Amino acid sequence: MTSKEVHDSDSDSGGVKLKKTLGLFNGVAIIVGVIVGSGIFVSPKGVLLEAGSVGLCMIIWALCGIICLIGAMCYAELGTCILKSGADYAYIMETFGGLPSFLYLWVALIIIFPTGNAITALTFSNYILQPFFSDCEMPDVSVRLLAALCITVLTFINCWSVKLASKVQDIFTVSKVLALIIIIITGLVFMGMGSTESFQEPFKGSTTKPGHFAMAFYSGLFSYAGWNYLNFVTEELKEPYKNLPRAIYISLPLVTVIYILANISYFVILSPAEMLKSDAVAVTFADRTLGVMSWIMPVFVALSTFGSLNGCLFTSSRLFFVGARYGHLPGFLATINPKLMTPVPALIFGCGMSLVMLCSSDIFALINYGAFVESLFIGVTIAGLIMLRYTRPDMERPIKVHIALPIFFVIICIFLIITPLTTSPMECLMGIIMICTGIPVYILGVLWTSKPKVFTKNLGRFDAISITNSIQPINTTSIAL
């Protein structure tokens, strides 16, 4: 598909369209709601494990926030000069063409989003079930079943109504911020009472190996994952030129400050050794400080992860929707229900892929696995911004960041991609293999236009069933796969 065809498809006024229902508060709620999920309640242990010291831990948390803010500023430029939903996919399509954008869509489809959703759902299950199995190990089957139920319920909510899904996001965003405020205030009170043992030798045991340093960043950046998710729903955002950058500039500094203060509070109450032993840091924290009210922490964490998963399902379904609209996925994924005004097939598809990822319950392996692939393609996206500055200098840019920012971000991405090859080669190798498997899929599904009639006929019937069941296409292009 040519660039012109893509623009024509986007500008086509025919068919049913997603409505612009999201305001500035909704935008901030989506970013904060997606970022503040399972990460801050899981990653502190992972960051400490790789960093080796409290002091280096705090530096990594601050640097992760700064890096994500720089990345978000670059995405603000991309999101306002390429006003399309799909974020990385749409931007890579605009700058590098079909194959690279398809490879991003492919790994997002089978790794990035399903892995993130599975991690969040598993964290939800662990914290919900923790009070019931305080004296014994939780059954793995129970954790996975509850995680699957969580994903399924939220998929139904997102299928039913965009407004209902956004209200869920708003409510649970407030709940999760309150949970972190409780942690922060409690930690600061105990610090004022003299509980500062963890900060006596803050840099003792710090790692000097670049590979471990990069893996610590992976755990930290996982907690900030979602800073670019608002770009996936640009077409549904009111006044995107104003609200997209404003939502980014409000959300990222807010989250960074909250994360740093929350980690300080953790270390005020727990020693590094105690934190490394805990599988539920926030619950251990609450048991030490809140007494009979310690039960509220698992509830708040469950609310936090529930809201985060809702935001991930909401935004990721739009990526599958846009990918189908551009002809890189089957056409039925680019359809919406005209009564509910939601991309039902894309939501159900994303739900199914997330459920498949629940086959693994090793959260930290999933983090390393997904983070490597995501860092690679985020770096490619930002490199596209640099490329557009030279190939299309006259392009309208309502927001234009200094060129040093995207260059710095790409260098950081290169570091995060190369150094883990020495410490976690298997996760990195599997990520590279999964990316490469997308190449034959692209050749057979997209480039091969003379497919057997039996194949195209059966796929056409599937699309016809979708449309017959009150699901109508939106600006779809030719069916590729």
Buried (B, 14 or more C-beta within 10 A) or exposed (E): BEEEEBEEBBEBEEBBBBEBBBBBBBBBBBBBBBBBBBBBBBBBBBBBBBBBBBBBBBBBBBBBBEBBBBBBBBBBBBBBBBBBBBBBBBBBBBBBEBBBBBBBBBBBBBBBBBBBBBBBBBBBBBBBBBEEEEEEEBEEEBBBEBBBEBBBEBBEBBBBBBEBBBBBBBBBBBBBBBBBBBBBEBBBEBBEEEBEEBBEEBEEBBBEEBBBBBBBBBBBBBBBBBBBBBBBBBBBBBEBBEBBBBBBBBBBEBBBEBBBBBBBBBBBBBEBEBBBEBEBBBBBBBBBBBEEEBBEBBBBBBBBBBBBBBBBBBBBBBBBBBBBBBBBBBBBBBBBBEEBBBBBBBBBBBBEBBBEBBEBBEBBBBBBBBBBBBBBBBBBBBBBBBBBBEEEEEEEBBBEBEEEBBEBBBEBBBBBBEBBBEBBEEBBEBBBEBBEEBEEBBEEBBEEEEBEEEEEEEBBEEBEEBEEEEBEBBBBBEBBB
